Amino acid sequence: MISPIPKWVWKRYALLWKKFGNKPFTFEQAQKELKYLNRNLISVMFNELKNAGWIKASLDAEDSRKRVYTLVNPIELLEGVEHDIKKH
């Protein structure tokens, strides 16, 4: 199920979607793109996105200590909301 996210997180999601689309990226790549946010805020943002179902995390195939992130396509998010509305 998709949940709403805070506006400040949504704005950063949009920036990351513009840069990466549905391609996997690392925390460091996100940090480079969101250079004005510190590591702690990016961690909080990723946690918000993950809990709301807007991002997926998996282990890096080359280094299992690292995670690789993939954003959920915004069209899929909207389709999920539409599905939820039709159920109720």
N, CA, C and O atoms as CSV, one atom per row, in Angstrom:
chain,resi,resn,atom,element,x,y,z
A,1,MET,N,N,0.841,-1.189,0.000
A,1,MET,CA,C,0.000,0.000,0.000
A,1,MET,C,C,0.880,1.244,0.000
A,1,MET,O,O,1.916,1.286,0.663
A,2,ILE,N,N,0.462,2.236,-0.739
A,2,ILE,CA,C,1.188,3.487,-0.858
A,2,ILE,C,C,0.611,4.472,0.148
A,2,ILE,O,O,-0.607,4.618,0.257
A,3,SER,N,N,1.481,5.141,0.875
A,3,SER,CA,C,1.066,6.138,1.852
A,3,SER,C,C,1.567,7.513,1.428
A,3,SER,O,O,2.541,7.617,0.683
A,4,PRO,N,N,0.904,8.570,1.900
A,4,PRO,CA,C,1.391,9.918,1.591
A,4,PRO,C,C,2.734,10.181,2.265
A,4,PRO,O,O,3.071,9.558,3.271
A,5,ILE,N,N,3.485,11.105,1.700
A,5,ILE,CA,C,4.770,11.493,2.273
A,5,ILE,C,C,4.769,13.003,2.494
A,5,ILE,O,O,4.017,13.726,1.840
A,6,PRO,N,N,5.607,13.481,3.414
A,6,PRO,CA,C,5.689,14.931,3.644
A,6,PRO,C,C,6.137,15.672,2.378
A,6,PRO,O,O,6.849,15.122,1.539
A,7,LYS,N,N,5.708,16.915,2.264
A,7,LYS,CA,C,6.011,17.715,1.074
A,7,LYS,C,C,7.517,17.837,0.827
A,7,LYS,O,O,7.965,17.769,-0.318
A,8,TRP,N,N,8.299,18.017,1.898
A,8,TRP,CA,C,9.752,18.183,1.717
A,8,TRP,C,C,10.372,16.905,1.147
A,8,TRP,O,O,11.342,16.970,0.392
A,9,VAL,N,N,9.812,15.740,1.510
A,9,VAL,CA,C,10.309,14.466,0.986
A,9,VAL,C,C,9.879,14.310,-0.472
A,9,VAL,O,O,10.651,13.853,-1.315
A,10,TRP,N,N,8.623,14.701,-0.757
A,10,TRP,CA,C,8.119,14.589,-2.120
A,10,TRP,C,C,8.963,15.403,-3.093
A,10,TRP,O,O,9.248,14.947,-4.201
A,11,LYS,N,N,9.362,16.597,-2.690
A,11,LYS,CA,C,10.187,17.448,-3.561
A,11,LYS,C,C,11.515,16.767,-3.883
A,11,LYS,O,O,11.981,16.837,-5.020
A,12,ARG,N,N,12.127,16.114,-2.905
A,12,ARG,CA,C,13.405,15.422,-3.129
A,12,ARG,C,C,13.206,14.159,-3.955
A,12,ARG,O,O,14.047,13.814,-4.785
A,13,TYR,N,N,12.086,13.467,-3.723
A,13,TYR,CA,C,11.735,12.303,-4.554
A,13,TYR,C,C,11.686,12.743,-6.015
A,13,TYR,O,O,12.239,12.074,-6.888
A,14,ALA,N,N,11.016,13.881,-6.280
A,14,ALA,CA,C,10.883,14.375,-7.655
A,14,ALA,C,C,12.253,14.665,-8.268
A,14,ALA,O,O,12.484,14.354,-9.436
A,15,LEU,N,N,13.160,15.255,-7.494
A,15,LEU,CA,C,14.516,15.519,-7.995
A,15,LEU,C,C,15.236,14.218,-8.329
A,15,LEU,O,O,15.877,14.103,-9.373
A,16,LEU,N,N,15.125,13.236,-7.429
A,16,LEU,CA,C,15.781,11.952,-7.674
A,16,LEU,C,C,15.154,11.228,-8.862
A,16,LEU,O,O,15.867,10.595,-9.641
A,17,TRP,N,N,13.822,11.311,-9.012
A,17,TRP,CA,C,13.163,10.660,-10.148
A,17,TRP,C,C,13.641,11.290,-11.455
A,17,TRP,O,O,13.886,10.591,-12.438
A,18,LYS,N,N,13.768,12.607,-11.456
A,18,LYS,CA,C,14.238,13.306,-12.663
A,18,LYS,C,C,15.637,12.841,-13.047
A,18,LYS,O,O,15.941,12.703,-14.232
A,19,LYS,N,N,16.488,12.598,-12.057
A,19,LYS,CA,C,17.871,12.196,-12.308
A,19,LYS,C,C,17.984,10.696,-12.640
A,19,LYS,O,O,18.641,10.327,-13.613
A,20,PHE,N,N,17.344,9.835,-11.834
A,20,PHE,CA,C,17.563,8.392,-11.943
A,20,PHE,C,C,16.403,7.621,-12.573
A,20,PHE,O,O,16.605,6.513,-13.070
A,21,GLY,N,N,15.208,8.177,-12.562
A,21,GLY,CA,C,14.051,7.422,-13.052
A,21,GLY,C,C,13.924,6.130,-12.263
A,21,GLY,O,O,14.022,6.144,-11.036
A,22,ASN,N,N,13.709,5.028,-12.940
A,22,ASN,CA,C,13.585,3.748,-12.230
A,22,ASN,C,C,14.890,2.956,-12.252
A,22,ASN,O,O,14.882,1.739,-12.064
A,23,LYS,N,N,16.021,3.650,-12.483
A,23,LYS,CA,C,17.329,2.997,-12.454
A,23,LYS,C,C,17.852,2.952,-11.027
A,23,LYS,O,O,17.639,3.893,-10.263
A,24,PRO,N,N,18.537,1.870,-10.654
A,24,PRO,CA,C,19.097,1.779,-9.299
A,24,PRO,C,C,20.183,2.839,-9.070
A,24,PRO,O,O,20.892,3.233,-9.996
A,25,PHE,N,N,20.294,3.283,-7.829
A,25,PHE,CA,C,21.317,4.253,-7.452
A,25,PHE,C,C,21.736,4.006,-6.008
A,25,PHE,O,O,21.021,3.351,-5.249
A,26,THR,N,N,22.881,4.527,-5.640
A,26,THR,CA,C,23.406,4.348,-4.287
A,26,THR,C,C,23.107,5.572,-3.427
A,26,THR,O,O,22.700,6.621,-3.927
A,27,PHE,N,N,23.314,5.414,-2.141
A,27,PHE,CA,C,23.156,6.518,-1.200
A,27,PHE,C,C,24.078,7.662,-1.600
A,27,PHE,O,O,23.687,8.829,-1.567
A,28,GLU,N,N,25.302,7.318,-1.978
A,28,GLU,CA,C,26.288,8.334,-2.341
A,28,GLU,C,C,25.858,9.106,-3.586
A,28,GLU,O,O,26.067,10.316,-3.668
A,29,GLN,N,N,25.261,8.417,-4.550
A,29,GLN,CA,C,24.765,9.098,-5.746
A,29,GLN,C,C,23.624,10.050,-5.393
A,29,GLN,O,O,23.545,11.156,-5.927
A,30,ALA,N,N,22.748,9.621,-4.498
A,30,ALA,CA,C,21.655,10.483,-4.051
A,30,ALA,C,C,22.218,11.688,-3.309
A,30,ALA,O,O,21.748,12.811,-3.490
A,31,GLN,N,N,23.214,11.454,-2.485
A,31,GLN,CA,C,23.840,12.542,-1.721
A,31,GLN,C,C,24.474,13.564,-2.675
A,31,GLN,O,O,24.399,14.770,-2.439
A,32,LYS,N,N,25.083,13.082,-3.729
A,32,LYS,CA,C,25.692,13.986,-4.720
A,32,LYS,C,C,24.611,14.829,-5.394
A,32,LYS,O,O,24.805,16.022,-5.628
A,33,GLU,N,N,23.487,14.214,-5.700
A,33,GLU,CA,C,22.385,14.923,-6.357
A,33,GLU,C,C,21.708,15.912,-5.406
A,33,GLU,O,O,21.303,16.999,-5.816
A,34,LEU,N,N,21.592,15.527,-4.144
A,34,LEU,CA,C,20.942,16.375,-3.127
A,34,LEU,C,C,22.006,17.027,-2.251
A,34,LEU,O,O,21.928,16.966,-1.024
A,35,LYS,N,N,22.980,17.639,-2.866
A,35,LYS,CA,C,24.184,18.125,-2.185
A,35,LYS,C,C,23.900,19.081,-1.023
A,35,LYS,O,O,24.731,19.223,-0.127
A,36,TYR,N,N,22.762,19.722,-1.030
A,36,TYR,CA,C,22.429,20.657,0.048
A,36,TYR,C,C,21.843,19.956,1.276
A,36,TYR,O,O,21.624,20.607,2.298
A,37,LEU,N,N,21.583,18.647,1.203
A,37,LEU,CA,C,21.086,17.886,2.360
A,37,LEU,C,C,22.229,17.097,2.986
A,37,LEU,O,O,23.060,16.524,2.282
A,38,ASN,N,N,22.262,17.073,4.309
A,38,ASN,CA,C,23.303,16.259,4.954
A,38,ASN,C,C,22.869,14.792,5.008
A,38,ASN,O,O,21.714,14.462,4.738
A,39,ARG,N,N,23.811,13.928,5.361
A,39,ARG,CA,C,23.568,12.468,5.375
A,39,ARG,C,C,22.377,12.090,6.256
A,39,ARG,O,O,21.580,11.226,5.892
A,40,ASN,N,N,22.259,12.741,7.415
A,40,ASN,CA,C,21.161,12.402,8.327
A,40,ASN,C,C,19.801,12.693,7.701
A,40,ASN,O,O,18.879,11.884,7.811
A,41,LEU,N,N,19.673,13.845,7.046
A,41,LEU,CA,C,18.395,14.172,6.417
A,41,LEU,C,C,18.081,13.241,5.254
A,41,LEU,O,O,16.922,12.891,5.035
A,42,ILE,N,N,19.096,12.843,4.516
A,42,ILE,CA,C,18.870,11.893,3.424
A,42,ILE,C,C,18.423,10.550,3.995
A,42,ILE,O,O,17.539,9.903,3.433
A,43,SER,N,N,19.023,10.128,5.099
A,43,SER,CA,C,18.603,8.884,5.757
A,43,SER,C,C,17.144,8.969,6.204
A,43,SER,O,O,16.378,8.022,6.024
A,44,VAL,N,N,16.767,10.098,6.785
A,44,VAL,CA,C,15.377,10.293,7.222
A,44,VAL,C,C,14.446,10.253,6.005
A,44,VAL,O,O,13.386,9.629,6.043
A,45,MET,N,N,14.857,10.926,4.932
A,45,MET,CA,C,14.061,10.953,3.708
A,45,MET,C,C,13.875,9.538,3.150
A,45,MET,O,O,12.760,9.149,2.803
A,46,PHE,N,N,14.976,8.764,3.064
A,46,PHE,CA,C,14.882,7.389,2.565
A,46,PHE,C,C,13.967,6.548,3.453
A,46,PHE,O,O,13.210,5.716,2.952
A,47,ASN,N,N,14.031,6.757,4.745
A,47,ASN,CA,C,13.178,6.018,5.672
A,47,ASN,C,C,11.703,6.362,5.426
A,47,ASN,O,O,10.851,5.474,5.403
A,48,GLU,N,N,11.410,7.649,5.244
A,48,GLU,CA,C,10.031,8.081,4.936
A,48,GLU,C,C,9.550,7.431,3.629
A,48,GLU,O,O,8.440,6.904,3.557
A,49,LEU,N,N,10.403,7.478,2.608
A,49,LEU,CA,C,10.036,6.905,1.304
A,49,LEU,C,C,9.817,5.395,1.399
A,49,LEU,O,O,8.872,4.858,0.822
A,50,LYS,N,N,10.699,4.722,2.132
A,50,LYS,CA,C,10.591,3.263,2.266
A,50,LYS,C,C,9.314,2.879,3.019
A,50,LYS,O,O,8.585,1.985,2.592
A,51,ASN,N,N,9.050,3.552,4.128
A,51,ASN,CA,C,7.855,3.244,4.922
A,51,ASN,C,C,6.565,3.520,4.162
A,51,ASN,O,O,5.551,2.863,4.396
A,52,ALA,N,N,6.602,4.499,3.246
A,52,ALA,CA,C,5.414,4.855,2.469
A,52,ALA,C,C,5.284,4.037,1.188
A,52,ALA,O,O,4.270,4.130,0.495
A,53,GLY,N,N,6.311,3.228,0.864
A,53,GLY,CA,C,6.249,2.393,-0.329
A,53,GLY,C,C,6.680,3.087,-1.611
A,53,GLY,O,O,6.341,2.637,-2.705
A,54,TRP,N,N,7.430,4.186,-1.484
A,54,TRP,CA,C,7.846,4.962,-2.657
A,54,TRP,C,C,9.246,4.594,-3.149
A,54,TRP,O,O,9.657,5.039,-4.221
A,55,ILE,N,N,9.982,3.789,-2.381
A,55,ILE,CA,C,11.342,3.410,-2.759
A,55,ILE,C,C,11.584,1.972,-2.311
A,55,ILE,O,O,11.032,1.515,-1.310
A,56,LYS,N,N,12.414,1.275,-3.069
A,56,LYS,CA,C,12.792,-0.097,-2.707
A,56,LYS,C,C,14.296,-0.136,-2.478
A,56,LYS,O,O,15.060,0.530,-3.176
A,57,ALA,N,N,14.706,-0.913,-1.505
A,57,ALA,CA,C,16.130,-1.058,-1.201
A,57,ALA,C,C,16.521,-2.518,-1.329
A,57,ALA,O,O,15.767,-3.413,-0.949
A,58,SER,N,N,17.712,-2.745,-1.871
A,58,SER,CA,C,18.256,-4.097,-1.960
A,58,SER,C,C,19.752,-4.033,-1.696
A,58,SER,O,O,20.352,-2.958,-1.714
A,59,LEU,N,N,20.343,-5.188,-1.451
A,59,LEU,CA,C,21.780,-5.224,-1.205
A,59,LEU,C,C,22.536,-5.107,-2.516
A,59,LEU,O,O,22.114,-5.644,-3.540
A,60,ASP,N,N,23.654,-4.403,-2.474
A,60,ASP,CA,C,24.531,-4.266,-3.632
A,60,ASP,C,C,25.131,-5.631,-3.949
A,60,ASP,O,O,25.633,-6.315,-3.058
A,61,ALA,N,N,25.078,-6.023,-5.213
A,61,ALA,CA,C,25.591,-7.334,-5.631
A,61,ALA,C,C,27.103,-7.442,-5.426
A,61,ALA,O,O,27.619,-8.534,-5.189
A,62,GLU,N,N,27.807,-6.328,-5.515
A,62,GLU,CA,C,29.265,-6.336,-5.390
A,62,GLU,C,C,29.749,-6.137,-3.961
A,62,GLU,O,O,30.829,-6.608,-3.604
A,63,ASP,N,N,28.967,-5.447,-3.140
A,63,ASP,CA,C,29.368,-5.169,-1.764
A,63,ASP,C,C,28.132,-5.238,-0.874
A,63,ASP,O,O,27.358,-4.283,-0.813
A,64,SER,N,N,27.942,-6.350,-0.189
A,64,SER,CA,C,26.717,-6.577,0.588
A,64,SER,C,C,26.584,-5.644,1.791
A,64,SER,O,O,25.552,-5.655,2.462
A,65,ARG,N,N,27.597,-4.846,2.073
A,65,ARG,CA,C,27.475,-3.847,3.144
A,65,ARG,C,C,26.708,-2.613,2.671
A,65,ARG,O,O,26.252,-1.807,3.481
A,66,LYS,N,N,26.573,-2.476,1.357
A,66,LYS,CA,C,25.915,-1.302,0.788
A,66,LYS,C,C,24.533,-1.666,0.263
A,66,LYS,O,O,24.249,-2.823,-0.045
A,67,ARG,N,N,23.696,-0.664,0.172
A,67,ARG,CA,C,22.359,-0.838,-0.381
A,67,ARG,C,C,22.252,-0.100,-1.719
A,67,ARG,O,O,22.927,0.899,-1.965
A,68,VAL,N,N,21.390,-0.628,-2.552
A,68,VAL,CA,C,21.049,0.007,-3.823
A,68,VAL,C,C,19.570,0.350,-3.744
A,68,VAL,O,O,18.764,-0.459,-3.285
A,69,TYR,N,N,19.218,1.534,-4.185
A,69,TYR,CA,C,17.844,2.016,-4.089
A,69,TYR,C,C,17.232,2.164,-5.475
A,69,TYR,O,O,17.918,2.496,-6.442
A,70,THR,N,N,15.929,1.911,-5.553
A,70,THR,CA,C,15.176,2.104,-6.781
A,70,THR,C,C,13.867,2.789,-6.421
A,70,THR,O,O,13.124,2.315,-5.561
A,71,LEU,N,N,13.593,3.897,-7.078
A,71,LEU,CA,C,12.349,4.616,-6.832
A,71,LEU,C,C,11.199,3.903,-7.518
A,71,LEU,O,O,11.357,3.341,-8.602
A,72,VAL,N,N,10.050,3.931,-6.881
A,72,VAL,CA,C,8.838,3.385,-7.499
A,72,VAL,C,C,8.339,4.430,-8.488
A,72,VAL,O,O,8.284,5.620,-8.179
A,73,ASN,N,N,7.977,3.971,-9.678
A,73,ASN,CA,C,7.489,4.854,-10.729
A,73,ASN,C,C,6.259,5.627,-10.234
A,73,ASN,O,O,5.335,5.020,-9.693
A,74,PRO,N,N,6.232,6.960,-10.411
A,74,PRO,CA,C,5.083,7.741,-9.922
A,74,PRO,C,C,3.761,7.320,-10.569
A,74,PRO,O,O,2.705,7.468,-9.954
A,75,ILE,N,N,3.801,6.799,-11.798
A,75,ILE,CA,C,2.572,6.311,-12.440
A,75,ILE,C,C,2.033,5.104,-11.671
A,75,ILE,O,O,0.824,4.980,-11.475
A,76,GLU,N,N,2.933,4.213,-11.235
A,76,GLU,CA,C,2.511,3.058,-10.432
A,76,GLU,C,C,1.932,3.517,-9.099
A,76,GLU,O,O,0.982,2.920,-8.593
A,77,LEU,N,N,2.502,4.577,-8.530
A,77,LEU,CA,C,1.981,5.107,-7.271
A,77,LEU,C,C,0.550,5.598,-7.462
A,77,LEU,O,O,-0.323,5.326,-6.638
A,78,LEU,N,N,0.318,6.323,-8.556
A,78,LEU,CA,C,-1.025,6.831,-8.836
A,78,LEU,C,C,-2.003,5.700,-9.118
A,78,LEU,O,O,-3.156,5.757,-8.689
A,79,GLU,N,N,-1.557,4.672,-9.835
A,79,GLU,CA,C,-2.426,3.523,-10.101
A,79,GLU,C,C,-2.793,2.808,-8.807
A,79,GLU,O,O,-3.908,2.308,-8.663
A,80,GLY,N,N,-1.843,2.760,-7.857
A,80,GLY,CA,C,-2.121,2.149,-6.556
A,80,GLY,C,C,-3.172,2.927,-5.789
A,80,GLY,O,O,-4.039,2.337,-5.145
A,81,VAL,N,N,-3.099,4.252,-5.853
A,81,VAL,CA,C,-4.085,5.102,-5.187
A,81,VAL,C,C,-5.450,4.913,-5.839
A,81,VAL,O,O,-6.463,4.804,-5.148
A,82,GLU,N,N,-5.476,4.875,-7.171
A,82,GLU,CA,C,-6.734,4.677,-7.887
A,82,GLU,C,C,-7.371,3.341,-7.498
A,82,GLU,O,O,-8.580,3.259,-7.284
A,83,HIS,N,N,-6.546,2.301,-7.410
A,83,HIS,CA,C,-7.031,0.979,-7.003
A,83,HIS,C,C,-7.631,1.031,-5.597
A,83,HIS,O,O,-8.696,0.463,-5.354
A,84,ASP,N,N,-6.946,1.716,-4.666
A,84,ASP,CA,C,-7.428,1.835,-3.289
A,84,ASP,C,C,-8.766,2.579,-3.242
A,84,ASP,O,O,-9.651,2.226,-2.463
A,85,ILE,N,N,-8.905,3.607,-4.078
A,85,ILE,CA,C,-10.157,4.389,-4.096
A,85,ILE,C,C,-11.313,3.509,-4.584
A,85,ILE,O,O,-12.411,3.562,-4.030
A,86,LYS,N,N,-11.066,2.714,-5.605
A,86,LYS,CA,C,-12.114,1.854,-6.157
A,86,LYS,C,C,-12.543,0.785,-5.172
A,86,LYS,O,O,-13.692,0.342,-5.198
A,87,LYS,N,N,-11.628,0.362,-4.296
A,87,LYS,CA,C,-11.966,-0.672,-3.294
A,87,LYS,C,C,-12.896,-0.113,-2.233
A,87,LYS,O,O,-13.673,-0.859,-1.638
A,88,HIS,N,N,-12.829,1.191,-1.987
A,88,HIS,CA,C,-13.619,1.775,-0.878
A,88,HIS,C,C,-14.816,2.427,-1.394
A,88,HIS,O,O,-15.603,2.974,-0.621
